[in-house]
Amino acid sequence: MTQIQVVDYGMGNLGSIVNMIKHVGGNSLVCSDPQSIRDGEAIILPGVGHFGEAMKRLRKSGWEESLNESRERGAWILGICLGMQLMTRFSEEGGTEGLGWFPFDTVRFPDQGSDGKRILVPHMGWNFAEHGPQQFDGWRESEDSPRFYFVHSYRVDGPEDPSCFSLTEYCGVPFASGIRDNRVMGVQFHPEKSHGYGMKFFEWFLQMTED
């Protein structure tokens, strides 16, 4: 069984992720040393908080280098919430460059939605993850669109890009809620807090890491 390594750089919801992995029959290890993931096969990059502060910690502690090396050698890497945003090239939150793994920017929701009404942030609560341009077999068998739990004030642009497998709309504003490039992927929602659909998502991720 592949051990899922959960990156601990001081800005992640680690407990819920570890519990969900255990609940679906997986094995995980929280890693606080960047060197510990050098040979890892499956890595989760969580994140809650400010983009600029998160990137500062990743760069200062050596996590950025280790994550880039893991990506280059073909490890599975899953970014969750802020962890997904960190995979983009730039964020308006702090005006900071990200890891640059995807050709997207992380931008704030506009002040008004498509109906002209004020958009309240954060976008918090349950919402749908619709099929994006990229086919995703994680919920292909489901006839209805899965629902996940979201908490975020910034969004990843590019819902029409081929690397987007899941898109979500909030107040008429679409954004990429799932992106993937081979073994590197990110989700804006919190699968570890999303009950049944979250379980199915983690079961899919564990299965992929075993293949």
TIRO-2110 file (N, C-alpha, C; in Angstrom, 1 decimal):
// TIRO-2110
0.8, -1.2, 0.0, N, 1, A
0.0, 0.0, 0.0, CA, 1, A
0.9, 1.3, 0.0, C, 1, A
0.6, 2.2, -0.9, N, 2, A
1.3, 3.4, -1.0, CA, 2, A
1.0, 4.3, 0.2, C, 2, A
2.1, 4.8, 0.8, N, 3, A
1.9, 5.7, 1.9, CA, 3, A
1.7, 7.1, 1.4, C, 3, A
0.6, 7.8, 1.8, N, 4, A
0.3, 9.2, 1.4, CA, 4, A
1.0, 10.1, 2.3, C, 4, A
1.9, 10.9, 1.8, N, 5, A
2.7, 11.9, 2.7, CA, 5, A
2.0, 13.2, 2.6, C, 5, A
1.6, 13.7, 3.8, N, 6, A
0.9, 15.0, 3.9, CA, 6, A
1.8, 16.1, 4.4, C, 6, A
2.0, 17.1, 3.6, N, 7, A
3.0, 18.1, 3.8, CA, 7, A
2.5, 19.0, 5.0, C, 7, A
3.4, 19.2, 6.0, N, 8, A
3.1, 20.1, 7.1, CA, 8, A
4.1, 21.2, 7.1, C, 8, A
3.6, 22.4, 6.5, N, 9, A
4.4, 23.6, 6.5, CA, 9, A
3.8, 24.7, 7.4, C, 9, A
2.8, 24.2, 8.2, N, 10, A
2.2, 25.1, 9.2, CA, 10, A
1.0, 25.8, 8.8, C, 10, A
0.4, 25.4, 7.6, N, 11, A
-0.8, 26.1, 7.1, CA, 11, A
-1.8, 25.1, 6.5, C, 11, A
-2.0, 24.0, 7.1, N, 12, A
-2.9, 23.0, 6.5, CA, 12, A
-3.8, 22.4, 7.5, C, 12, A
-4.9, 21.9, 7.0, N, 13, A
-5.9, 21.2, 7.8, CA, 13, A
-5.6, 19.7, 7.8, C, 13, A
-4.5, 19.4, 8.6, N, 14, A
-3.9, 18.0, 8.5, CA, 14, A
-4.8, 16.9, 9.1, C, 14, A
-5.4, 17.2, 10.3, N, 15, A
-6.2, 16.2, 11.0, CA, 15, A
-7.3, 15.6, 10.2, C, 15, A
-8.1, 16.4, 9.5, N, 16, A
-9.2, 16.0, 8.7, CA, 16, A
-8.8, 15.1, 7.5, C, 16, A
-7.6, 15.5, 6.9, N, 17, A
-7.1, 14.8, 5.8, CA, 17, A
-6.6, 13.4, 6.2, C, 17, A
-5.9, 13.4, 7.3, N, 18, A
-5.4, 12.1, 7.8, CA, 18, A
-6.5, 11.2, 8.2, C, 18, A
-7.5, 11.7, 8.8, N, 19, A
-8.7, 10.9, 9.2, CA, 19, A
-9.4, 10.4, 8.1, C, 19, A
-9.6, 11.2, 7.0, N, 20, A
-10.3, 10.7, 5.8, CA, 20, A
-9.6, 9.6, 5.1, C, 20, A
-8.3, 9.8, 5.0, N, 21, A
-7.4, 8.7, 4.3, CA, 21, A
-7.6, 7.4, 5.1, C, 21, A
-7.5, 7.5, 6.4, N, 22, A
-7.6, 6.3, 7.3, CA, 22, A
-9.0, 5.7, 7.1, C, 22, A
-10.1, 6.5, 7.0, N, 23, A
-11.4, 6.1, 6.9, CA, 23, A
-11.7, 5.3, 5.6, C, 23, A
-11.0, 5.6, 4.5, N, 24, A
-11.2, 4.9, 3.3, CA, 24, A
-10.2, 3.8, 3.1, C, 24, A
-9.4, 3.5, 4.1, N, 25, A
-8.5, 2.4, 4.1, CA, 25, A
-7.1, 2.7, 3.7, C, 25, A
-6.7, 3.9, 3.7, N, 26, A
-5.4, 4.3, 3.3, CA, 26, A
-4.4, 4.5, 4.4, C, 26, A
-3.2, 4.7, 4.1, N, 27, A
-2.1, 4.9, 5.1, CA, 27, A
-1.4, 6.3, 4.8, C, 27, A
-1.3, 7.1, 5.8, N, 28, A
-0.7, 8.4, 5.6, CA, 28, A
0.3, 8.7, 6.7, C, 28, A
1.2, 9.7, 6.4, N, 29, A
2.2, 10.2, 7.3, CA, 29, A
2.3, 11.7, 7.1, C, 29, A
2.2, 12.4, 8.2, N, 30, A
2.4, 13.8, 8.2, CA, 30, A
3.9, 14.1, 8.2, C, 30, A
4.4, 14.9, 7.3, N, 31, A
5.8, 15.2, 7.1, CA, 31, A
6.1, 16.7, 7.3, C, 31, A
7.0, 16.9, 8.3, N, 32, A
7.4, 18.3, 8.6, CA, 32, A
8.8, 18.6, 8.1, C, 32, A
9.5, 17.7, 7.5, N, 33, A
10.8, 17.8, 7.0, CA, 33, A
10.8, 17.7, 5.4, C, 33, A
11.2, 18.7, 4.7, N, 34, A
11.1, 18.7, 3.2, CA, 34, A
11.9, 17.5, 2.7, C, 34, A
13.0, 17.1, 3.3, N, 35, A
13.7, 15.9, 2.8, CA, 35, A
13.0, 14.6, 2.9, C, 35, A
11.9, 14.6, 3.7, N, 36, A
11.2, 13.3, 3.9, CA, 36, A
10.3, 12.9, 2.7, C, 36, A
10.1, 13.8, 1.8, N, 37, A
9.3, 13.4, 0.6, CA, 37, A
10.1, 13.2, -0.6, C, 37, A
11.4, 13.2, -0.5, N, 38, A
12.3, 13.1, -1.7, CA, 38, A
12.0, 11.8, -2.5, C, 38, A
11.6, 10.7, -1.7, N, 39, A
11.4, 9.4, -2.4, CA, 39, A
9.9, 9.0, -2.3, C, 39, A
9.1, 9.9, -1.9, N, 40, A
7.6, 9.6, -1.8, CA, 40, A
7.0, 9.4, -3.1, C, 40, A
5.9, 8.6, -3.1, N, 41, A
5.2, 8.3, -4.4, CA, 41, A
3.9, 9.1, -4.5, C, 41, A
3.4, 9.5, -3.3, N, 42, A
2.1, 10.2, -3.3, CA, 42, A
2.1, 11.3, -2.2, C, 42, A
1.9, 12.5, -2.6, N, 43, A
2.0, 13.6, -1.7, CA, 43, A
0.8, 14.5, -1.7, C, 43, A
0.3, 15.0, -0.6, N, 44, A
-0.8, 15.9, -0.5, CA, 44, A
-0.3, 17.2, 0.0, C, 44, A
-0.6, 18.3, -0.7, N, 45, A
-0.2, 19.7, -0.3, CA, 45, A
-1.5, 20.4, 0.1, C, 45, A
-1.7, 20.4, 1.4, N, 46, A
-2.9, 21.1, 1.9, CA, 46, A
-2.7, 22.6, 2.0, C, 46, A
-3.6, 23.4, 2.5, N, 47, A
-3.4, 24.8, 2.7, CA, 47, A
-4.7, 25.5, 3.1, C, 47, A
-4.5, 26.3, 4.1, N, 48, A
-5.6, 27.2, 4.6, CA, 48, A
-4.9, 28.5, 5.0, C, 48, A
-5.4, 29.6, 4.4, N, 49, A
-4.8, 30.9, 4.8, CA, 49, A
-4.4, 31.8, 3.7, C, 49, A
-3.4, 32.6, 3.9, N, 50, A
-2.9, 33.6, 3.0, CA, 50, A
-1.9, 33.0, 2.0, C, 50, A
-2.1, 33.2, 0.7, N, 51, A
-1.2, 32.7, -0.4, CA, 51, A
0.2, 33.2, -0.2, C, 51, A
0.4, 34.5, 0.0, N, 52, A
1.7, 35.1, 0.2, CA, 52, A
2.5, 34.5, 1.3, C, 52, A
1.8, 34.3, 2.4, N, 53, A
2.5, 33.7, 3.6, CA, 53, A
2.8, 32.2, 3.4, C, 53, A
1.9, 31.5, 2.7, N, 54, A
2.2, 30.1, 2.4, CA, 54, A
3.4, 30.0, 1.5, C, 54, A
3.5, 30.8, 0.4, N, 55, A
4.7, 30.7, -0.5, CA, 55, A
6.0, 31.0, 0.3, C, 55, A
5.9, 32.0, 1.1, N, 56, A
7.0, 32.4, 1.9, CA, 56, A
7.6, 31.3, 2.8, C, 56, A
6.6, 30.5, 3.4, N, 57, A
7.0, 29.4, 4.2, CA, 57, A
7.6, 28.3, 3.3, C, 57, A
7.0, 28.0, 2.2, N, 58, A
7.5, 26.9, 1.3, CA, 58, A
8.9, 27.2, 0.8, C, 58, A
9.2, 28.5, 0.5, N, 59, A
10.5, 28.9, 0.0, CA, 59, A
11.5, 28.9, 1.1, C, 59, A
11.2, 29.4, 2.2, N, 60, A
12.1, 29.6, 3.3, CA, 60, A
12.5, 28.3, 3.9, C, 60, A
11.6, 27.3, 4.0, N, 61, A
11.9, 26.0, 4.6, CA, 61, A
12.4, 24.9, 3.7, C, 61, A
12.5, 25.2, 2.4, N, 62, A
13.0, 24.2, 1.5, CA, 62, A
11.9, 23.3, 0.9, C, 62, A
10.6, 23.6, 1.2, N, 63, A
9.6, 22.7, 0.6, CA, 63, A
9.4, 23.0, -0.9, C, 63, A
9.6, 24.2, -1.3, N, 64, A
9.4, 24.4, -2.7, CA, 64, A
10.4, 23.6, -3.6, C, 64, A
11.6, 23.5, -3.2, N, 65, A
12.6, 22.7, -3.9, CA, 65, A
12.2, 21.2, -3.9, C, 65, A
11.8, 20.7, -2.7, N, 66, A
11.5, 19.3, -2.6, CA, 66, A
10.2, 19.0, -3.4, C, 66, A
9.2, 19.9, -3.4, N, 67, A
8.0, 19.6, -4.2, CA, 67, A
8.3, 19.7, -5.7, C, 67, A
9.2, 20.6, -6.1, N, 68, A
9.5, 20.6, -7.5, CA, 68, A
10.2, 19.3, -7.9, C, 68, A
11.1, 18.9, -7.1, N, 69, A
11.8, 17.6, -7.4, CA, 69, A
10.9, 16.4, -7.5, C, 69, A
9.9, 16.4, -6.5, N, 70, A
8.9, 15.3, -6.5, CA, 70, A
8.1, 15.3, -7.8, C, 70, A
7.7, 16.5, -8.2, N, 71, A
6.9, 16.7, -9.4, CA, 71, A
7.7, 16.2, -10.6, C, 71, A
9.0, 16.6, -10.7, N, 72, A
9.8, 16.2, -11.9, CA, 72, A
10.1, 14.7, -12.0, C, 72, A
10.1, 14.0, -10.8, N, 73, A
10.4, 12.6, -10.9, CA, 73, A
9.1, 11.8, -11.0, C, 73, A
7.9, 12.4, -11.1, N, 74, A
6.7, 11.7, -11.4, CA, 74, A
5.9, 11.3, -10.2, C, 74, A
6.1, 11.9, -9.1, N, 75, A
5.2, 11.5, -7.9, CA, 75, A
3.8, 12.1, -8.1, C, 75, A
2.9, 11.4, -7.5, N, 76, A
1.5, 11.9, -7.4, CA, 76, A
1.5, 13.1, -6.4, C, 76, A
0.9, 14.2, -6.8, N, 77, A
0.8, 15.3, -5.9, CA, 77, A
-0.6, 15.9, -6.0, C, 77, A
-1.3, 16.0, -4.9, N, 78, A
-2.6, 16.6, -4.8, CA, 78, A
-2.6, 17.8, -3.9, C, 78, A
-3.0, 18.9, -4.5, N, 79, A
-3.1, 20.2, -3.8, CA, 79, A
-4.6, 20.4, -3.4, C, 79, A
-4.8, 20.7, -2.1, N, 80, A
-6.2, 20.9, -1.7, CA, 80, A
-6.4, 22.4, -1.2, C, 80, A
-7.4, 23.1, -1.8, N, 81, A
-7.8, 24.4, -1.4, CA, 81, A
-6.6, 25.4, -1.7, C, 81, A
-6.0, 26.0, -0.7, N, 82, A
-4.9, 26.9, -0.9, CA, 82, A
-3.7, 26.1, -1.6, C, 82, A
-3.7, 24.8, -1.3, N, 83, A
-2.6, 23.9, -1.9, CA, 83, A
-2.8, 23.9, -3.4, C, 83, A
-4.0, 23.9, -3.9, N, 84, A
-4.2, 24.0, -5.4, CA, 84, A
-3.8, 25.4, -5.9, C, 84, A
-4.2, 26.4, -5.2, N, 85, A
-3.8, 27.8, -5.6, CA, 85, A
-2.3, 28.0, -5.7, C, 85, A
-1.6, 27.4, -4.8, N, 86, A
-0.1, 27.5, -4.8, CA, 86, A
0.5, 26.9, -6.0, C, 86, A
-0.2, 26.0, -6.7, N, 87, A
0.3, 25.4, -8.0, CA, 87, A
0.2, 26.4, -9.2, C, 87, A
-0.5, 27.5, -9.0, N, 88, A
-0.7, 28.4, -10.1, CA, 88, A
0.6, 29.3, -10.2, C, 88, A
0.6, 30.2, -11.2, N, 89, A
1.8, 31.0, -11.4, CA, 89, A
1.8, 32.3, -10.6, C, 89, A
0.7, 32.8, -10.2, N, 90, A
0.6, 34.1, -9.5, CA, 90, A
-0.7, 34.2, -8.7, C, 90, A
-0.7, 34.9, -7.6, N, 91, A
-1.9, 35.2, -6.9, CA, 91, A
-2.0, 36.7, -6.6, C, 91, A
-3.2, 37.2, -6.7, N, 92, A
-3.5, 38.6, -6.3, CA, 92, A
-3.4, 38.8, -4.8, C, 92, A
-3.5, 37.7, -4.1, N, 93, A
-3.4, 37.7, -2.6, CA, 93, A
-2.0, 37.8, -2.2, C, 93, A
-1.5, 39.0, -2.0, N, 94, A
-0.1, 39.2, -1.7, CA, 94, A
0.7, 39.6, -2.8, C, 94, A
0.2, 39.5, -4.1, N, 95, A
0.9, 39.8, -5.3, CA, 95, A
2.2, 38.9, -5.4, C, 95, A
2.0, 37.6, -5.2, N, 96, A
3.1, 36.7, -5.0, CA, 96, A
3.1, 35.6, -6.1, C, 96, A
4.2, 35.3, -6.6, N, 97, A
4.4, 34.2, -7.6, CA, 97, A
4.2, 32.8, -6.9, C, 97, A
3.5, 31.9, -7.6, N, 98, A
3.3, 30.6, -7.0, CA, 98, A
4.4, 29.6, -7.5, C, 98, A
4.0, 28.3, -7.4, N, 99, A
4.9, 27.3, -7.9, CA, 99, A
5.0, 27.3, -9.4, C, 99, A
3.9, 27.7, -10.1, N, 100, A
4.0, 27.8, -11.6, CA, 100, A
3.8, 26.5, -12.3, C, 100, A
3.1, 25.6, -11.7, N, 101, A
2.9, 24.3, -12.3, CA, 101, A
1.7, 24.3, -13.3, C, 101, A
0.9, 25.3, -13.2, N, 102, A
-0.3, 25.4, -14.1, CA, 102, A
-0.3, 26.9, -14.6, C, 102, A
-0.7, 27.1, -15.9, N, 103, A
-0.7, 28.4, -16.4, CA, 103, A
-1.9, 29.3, -16.0, C, 103, A
-2.2, 29.3, -14.8, N, 104, A
-3.3, 30.1, -14.3, CA, 104, A
-2.9, 31.1, -13.2, C, 104, A
-3.8, 32.0, -13.0, N, 105, A
-3.6, 33.0, -11.9, CA, 105, A
-4.7, 32.8, -10.8, C, 105, A
-4.4, 33.1, -9.6, N, 106, A
-5.3, 33.0, -8.5, CA, 106, A
-5.8, 34.5, -8.3, C, 106, A
-7.1, 34.7, -8.5, N, 107, A
-7.6, 36.0, -8.4, CA, 107, A
-8.8, 36.1, -7.5, C, 107, A
-9.1, 37.3, -7.0, N, 108, A
-10.2, 37.5, -6.1, CA, 108, A
-11.5, 37.5, -6.8, C, 108, A
-12.6, 37.1, -6.2, N, 109, A
-13.9, 37.2, -6.8, CA, 109, A
-14.2, 38.7, -7.0, C, 109, A
-14.9, 38.9, -8.1, N, 110, A
-15.3, 40.3, -8.4, CA, 110, A
-16.3, 40.8, -7.3, C, 110, A
-16.5, 42.1, -7.3, N, 111, A
-17.4, 42.7, -6.3, CA, 111, A
-18.9, 42.3, -6.6, C, 111, A
-19.2, 42.2, -7.9, N, 112, A
-20.5, 41.9, -8.3, CA, 112, A
-20.6, 40.6, -9.1, C, 112, A
-21.7, 39.9, -9.0, N, 113, A
-21.9, 38.7, -9.8, CA, 113, A
-22.6, 39.0, -11.1, C, 113, A
-22.9, 38.0, -11.9, N, 114, A
-23.5, 38.2, -13.2, CA, 114, A
-24.9, 38.9, -13.1, C, 114, A
-25.6, 38.8, -11.9, N, 115, A
-26.9, 39.4, -11.7, CA, 115, A
-26.8, 40.8, -11.2, C, 115, A
-25.5, 41.4, -11.1, N, 116, A
-25.3, 42.7, -10.6, CA, 116, A
-25.3, 42.8, -9.1, C, 116, A
-25.6, 41.8, -8.4, N, 117, A
-25.7, 41.8, -6.9, CA, 117, A
-24.3, 41.6, -6.3, C, 117, A
-24.1, 42.1, -5.2, N, 118, A
-22.8, 42.0, -4.5, CA, 118, A
-22.5, 40.6, -4.2, C, 118, A
-21.2, 40.2, -4.4, N, 119, A
-20.7, 38.8, -4.1, CA, 119, A
-20.1, 38.8, -2.7, C, 119, A
-20.7, 38.0, -1.9, N, 120, A
-20.1, 37.8, -0.5, CA, 120, A
-19.0, 36.8, -0.5, C, 120, A
-17.9, 37.2, 0.1, N, 121, A
-16.8, 36.3, 0.3, CA, 121, A
-16.5, 36.1, 1.7, C, 121, A
-16.0, 34.9, 2.2, N, 122, A
-15.6, 33.8, 1.3, CA, 122, A
-16.8, 33.1, 0.7, C, 122, A
-16.5, 32.4, -0.4, N, 123, A
-17.5, 31.4, -0.9, CA, 123, A
-17.4, 30.2, 0.0, C, 123, A
-18.4, 30.0, 0.8, N, 124, A
-18.4, 29.0, 1.9, CA, 124, A
-19.6, 28.2, 1.9, C, 124, A
-19.4, 26.9, 1.9, N, 125, A
-20.6, 26.0, 1.9, CA, 125, A
-20.5, 25.0, 0.8, C, 125, A
-21.6, 24.3, 0.6, N, 126, A
-21.7, 23.2, -0.4, CA, 126, A
-21.9, 23.8, -1.8, C, 126, A
-21.3, 23.2, -2.8, N, 127, A
-21.5, 23.6, -4.2, CA, 127, A
-21.2, 22.5, -5.1, C, 127, A
-21.6, 22.6, -6.4, N, 128, A
-21.4, 21.5, -7.3, CA, 128, A
-20.0, 21.6, -8.0, C, 128, A
-19.5, 20.5, -8.4, N, 129, A
-18.3, 20.3, -9.2, CA, 129, A
-18.8, 19.8, -10.5, C, 129, A
-18.9, 20.6, -11.5, N, 130, A
-19.4, 20.2, -12.9, CA, 130, A
-18.2, 19.7, -13.7, C, 130, A
-18.5, 18.9, -14.7, N, 131, A
-17.5, 18.3, -15.5, CA, 131, A
-16.8, 19.4, -16.3, C, 131, A
-15.5, 19.5, -16.3, N, 132, A
-14.7, 20.4, -17.1, CA, 132, A
-14.3, 19.9, -18.4, C, 132, A
-13.5, 20.7, -19.1, N, 133, A
-13.0, 20.2, -20.5, CA, 133, A
-12.3, 18.9, -20.4, C, 133, A
-11.5, 18.6, -19.4, N, 134, A
-10.8, 17.4, -19.3, CA, 134, A
-11.6, 16.3, -18.6, C, 134, A
-11.7, 15.2, -19.3, N, 135, A
-12.5, 14.1, -18.7, CA, 135, A
-11.8, 13.5, -17.4, C, 135, A
-12.6, 13.3, -16.4, N, 136, A
-12.1, 12.8, -15.1, CA, 136, A
-12.8, 11.6, -14.7, C, 136, A
-12.1, 10.5, -14.5, N, 137, A
-12.8, 9.2, -14.2, CA, 137, A
-13.1, 9.1, -12.7, C, 137, A
-12.7, 10.1, -11.9, N, 138, A
-13.0, 10.0, -10.5, CA, 138, A
-14.5, 10.0, -10.1, C, 138, A
-15.3, 10.6, -11.0, N, 139, A
-16.7, 10.6, -10.8, CA, 139, A
-17.5, 10.4, -12.1, C, 139, A
-16.9, 9.7, -13.0, N, 140, A
-17.5, 9.5, -14.3, CA, 140, A
-18.8, 8.7, -14.2, C, 140, A
-18.8, 7.7, -13.3, N, 141, A
-20.0, 6.9, -13.2, CA, 141, A
-21.2, 7.6, -12.6, C, 141, A
-21.0, 8.7, -12.0, N, 142, A
-22.1, 9.4, -11.3, CA, 142, A
-22.9, 10.2, -12.3, C, 142, A
-24.2, 10.0, -12.3, N, 143, A
-25.1, 10.7, -13.2, CA, 143, A
-25.2, 12.2, -12.8, C, 143, A
-25.2, 12.5, -11.5, N, 144, A
-25.4, 13.8, -11.1, CA, 144, A
-24.0, 14.4, -10.8, C, 144, A
-23.9, 15.8, -10.7, N, 145, A
-22.7, 16.4, -10.4, CA, 145, A
-22.4, 16.3, -8.9, C, 145, A
-21.2, 15.9, -8.5, N, 146, A
-20.9, 15.8, -7.1, CA, 146, A
-20.9, 17.1, -6.4, C, 146, A
-21.2, 17.1, -5.1, N, 147, A
-21.2, 18.3, -4.3, CA, 147, A
-20.1, 18.2, -3.3, C, 147, A
-19.3, 19.4, -3.1, N, 148, A
-18.2, 19.4, -2.2, CA, 148, A
-18.3, 20.6, -1.3, C, 148, A
-17.5, 20.6, -0.3, N, 149, A
-17.5, 21.8, 0.6, CA, 149, A
-16.4, 22.7, 0.3, C, 149, A
-16.7, 24.0, 0.2, N, 150, A
-15.8, 25.1, -0.2, CA, 150, A
-15.6, 26.1, 0.9, C, 150, A
-14.4, 26.7, 1.0, N, 151, A
-14.2, 27.9, 1.8, CA, 151, A
-13.0, 28.6, 1.2, C, 151, A
-13.3, 29.7, 0.4, N, 152, A
-12.2, 30.4, -0.2, CA, 152, A
-12.7, 31.8, -0.7, C, 152, A
-11.8, 32.8, -0.7, N, 153, A
-12.1, 34.1, -1.1, CA, 153, A
-11.5, 34.4, -2.5, C, 153, A
-10.6, 33.6, -2.9, N, 154, A
-9.9, 33.7, -4.2, CA, 154, A
-10.2, 32.5, -5.0, C, 154, A
-10.1, 32.7, -6.3, N, 155, A
-10.5, 31.6, -7.3, CA, 155, A
-9.4, 31.4, -8.3, C, 155, A
-9.3, 30.3, -8.9, N, 156, A
-8.3, 30.0, -10.0, CA, 156, A
-9.0, 30.2, -11.3, C, 156, A
-8.5, 31.0, -12.1, N, 157, A
-9.1, 31.3, -13.4, CA, 157, A
-8.8, 30.1, -14.4, C, 157, A
-9.3, 30.1, -15.6, N, 158, A
-9.1, 29.1, -16.5, CA, 158, A
-10.0, 27.9, -16.5, C, 158, A
-11.4, 28.1, -16.3, N, 159, A
-12.3, 27.0, -16.3, CA, 159, A
-12.5, 26.4, -17.7, C, 159, A
-12.0, 27.1, -18.7, N, 160, A
-12.1, 26.5, -20.1, CA, 160, A
-10.9, 25.9, -20.5, C, 160, A
-9.8, 25.9, -19.7, N, 161, A
-8.5, 25.3, -20.1, CA, 161, A
-8.6, 23.8, -20.1, C, 161, A
-7.9, 23.1, -21.1, N, 162, A
-7.9, 21.7, -21.1, CA, 162, A
-7.5, 20.9, -19.9, C, 162, A
-6.7, 21.6, -19.0, N, 163, A
-6.3, 20.9, -17.8, CA, 163, A
-7.3, 21.0, -16.7, C, 163, A
-8.4, 21.7, -16.9, N, 164, A
-9.5, 21.8, -15.9, CA, 164, A
-10.5, 20.6, -16.0, C, 164, A
-10.6, 19.8, -15.0, N, 165, A
-11.5, 18.7, -15.0, CA, 165, A
-12.8, 18.9, -14.2, C, 165, A
-12.8, 20.0, -13.5, N, 166, A
-13.9, 20.3, -12.7, CA, 166, A
-14.1, 21.9, -12.6, C, 166, A
-15.3, 22.3, -12.9, N, 167, A
-15.6, 23.8, -12.8, CA, 167, A
-16.8, 24.0, -11.9, C, 167, A
-16.7, 25.1, -11.2, N, 168, A
-17.8, 25.5, -10.3, CA, 168, A
-18.2, 26.9, -10.5, C, 168, A
-19.4, 27.2, -10.2, N, 169, A
-19.9, 28.6, -10.4, CA, 169, A
-20.4, 29.2, -9.1, C, 169, A
-20.0, 30.4, -8.8, N, 170, A
-20.5, 31.1, -7.6, CA, 170, A
-21.0, 32.4, -8.0, C, 170, A
-22.3, 32.7, -7.7, N, 171, A
-22.9, 34.0, -8.1, CA, 171, A
-22.7, 34.3, -9.6, C, 171, A
-22.7, 33.3, -10.4, N, 172, A
-22.6, 33.5, -11.9, CA, 172, A
-21.1, 33.6, -12.3, C, 172, A
-20.2, 33.5, -11.4, N, 173, A
-18.8, 33.6, -11.8, CA, 173, A
-18.2, 32.1, -11.8, C, 173, A
-17.8, 31.6, -13.0, N, 174, A
-17.2, 30.3, -13.1, CA, 174, A
-15.7, 30.3, -12.7, C, 174, A
-15.2, 29.2, -12.1, N, 175, A
-13.8, 29.1, -11.8, CA, 175, A
-13.4, 27.6, -11.9, C, 175, A
-12.1, 27.4, -12.0, N, 176, A
-11.6, 26.0, -12.0, CA, 176, A
-11.6, 25.5, -10.6, C, 176, A
-12.3, 24.4, -10.4, N, 177, A
-12.3, 23.8, -9.0, CA, 177, A
-11.6, 22.5, -9.0, C, 177, A
-11.1, 22.1, -10.2, N, 178, A
-10.2, 20.9, -10.2, CA, 178, A
-9.3, 21.0, -11.5, C, 178, A
-8.0, 20.9, -11.3, N, 179, A
-7.1, 20.9, -12.4, CA, 179, A
-6.2, 19.7, -12.3, C, 179, A
-5.7, 19.3, -13.5, N, 180, A
-4.8, 18.1, -13.5, CA, 180, A
-3.9, 18.1, -14.7, C, 180, A
-2.6, 17.8, -14.4, N, 181, A
-1.6, 17.6, -15.5, CA, 181, A
-0.9, 16.3, -15.1, C, 181, A
-1.4, 15.2, -15.7, N, 182, A
-0.9, 13.8, -15.5, CA, 182, A
-1.0, 13.5, -14.0, C, 182, A
0.1, 13.4, -13.2, N, 183, A
0.0, 13.0, -11.8, CA, 183, A
-0.1, 14.2, -10.9, C, 183, A
-0.1, 15.4, -11.4, N, 184, A
-0.2, 16.6, -10.5, CA, 184, A
-1.6, 17.1, -10.6, C, 184, A
-2.3, 17.3, -9.5, N, 185, A
-3.6, 17.8, -9.6, CA, 185, A
-3.9, 18.7, -8.4, C, 185, A
-5.0, 19.5, -8.5, N, 186, A
-5.4, 20.3, -7.4, CA, 186, A
-6.9, 20.5, -7.4, C, 186, A
-7.5, 20.6, -6.2, N, 187, A
-8.9, 20.8, -6.1, CA, 187, A
-9.1, 22.0, -5.1, C, 187, A
-10.1, 22.8, -5.5, N, 188, A
-10.4, 24.0, -4.7, CA, 188, A
-11.2, 23.6, -3.5, C, 188, A
-12.0, 22.6, -3.6, N, 189, A
-12.9, 22.2, -2.5, CA, 189, A
-12.1, 21.3, -1.5, C, 189, A
-12.8, 21.0, -0.4, N, 190, A
-12.2, 20.2, 0.6, CA, 190, A
-12.8, 18.8, 0.6, C, 190, A
-12.2, 17.9, -0.1, N, 191, A
-12.8, 16.5, -0.1, CA, 191, A
-12.8, 15.9, 1.3, C, 191, A
-11.9, 16.3, 2.1, N, 192, A
-11.8, 15.7, 3.5, CA, 192, A
-12.9, 16.1, 4.3, C, 192, A
-13.7, 17.1, 3.9, N, 193, A
-14.9, 17.6, 4.6, CA, 193, A
-16.2, 17.4, 3.9, C, 193, A
-16.1, 16.6, 2.8, N, 194, A
-17.3, 16.5, 1.9, CA, 194, A
-18.0, 15.1, 1.9, C, 194, A
-17.9, 14.5, 3.0, N, 195, A
-18.7, 13.2, 3.3, CA, 195, A
-18.6, 12.2, 2.1, C, 195, A
-19.7, 11.8, 1.6, N, 196, A
-19.7, 10.7, 0.6, CA, 196, A
-18.9, 11.0, -0.6, C, 196, A
-19.1, 12.1, -1.3, N, 197, A
-18.3, 12.4, -2.5, CA, 197, A
-16.8, 12.6, -2.1, C, 197, A
-16.5, 13.1, -1.0, N, 198, A
-15.2, 13.3, -0.6, CA, 198, A
-14.5, 11.9, -0.4, C, 198, A
-15.2, 11.0, 0.2, N, 199, A
-14.7, 9.6, 0.4, CA, 199, A
-14.4, 9.0, -1.0, C, 199, A
-15.4, 9.1, -1.9, N, 200, A
-15.2, 8.6, -3.3, CA, 200, A
-13.9, 9.2, -3.9, C, 200, A
-13.7, 10.5, -3.7, N, 201, A
-12.6, 11.2, -4.3, CA, 201, A
-11.3, 10.6, -3.8, C, 201, A
-11.2, 10.5, -2.4, N, 202, A
-10.0, 9.9, -1.8, CA, 202, A
-9.8, 8.5, -2.2, C, 202, A
-10.9, 7.7, -2.3, N, 203, A
-10.7, 6.3, -2.8, CA, 203, A
-10.1, 6.3, -4.2, C, 203, A
-10.6, 7.2, -5.0, N, 204, A
-10.0, 7.2, -6.4, CA, 204, A
-8.5, 7.6, -6.3, C, 204, A
-8.2, 8.6, -5.5, N, 205, A
-6.8, 9.0, -5.4, CA, 205, A
-5.9, 7.9, -4.9, C, 205, A
-6.3, 7.2, -3.9, N, 206, A
-5.6, 6.0, -3.4, CA, 206, A
-5.4, 4.9, -4.5, C, 206, A
-6.5, 4.7, -5.2, N, 207, A
-6.4, 3.7, -6.3, CA, 207, A
-5.4, 4.1, -7.3, C, 207, A
-5.4, 5.4, -7.7, N, 208, A
-4.4, 5.8, -8.7, CA, 208, A
-3.0, 5.7, -8.3, C, 208, A
-2.7, 5.9, -7.0, N, 209, A
-1.4, 5.8, -6.5, CA, 209, A
-0.9, 4.4, -6.4, C, 209, A
-1.8, 3.5, -6.5, N, 210, A
-1.4, 2.0, -6.4, CA, 210, A
-1.2, 1.5, -7.8, C, 210, A
-1.7, 2.1, -8.9, N, 211, A
-1.6, 1.6, -10.2, CA, 211, A
-0.1, 1.8, -10.8, C, 211, A
END
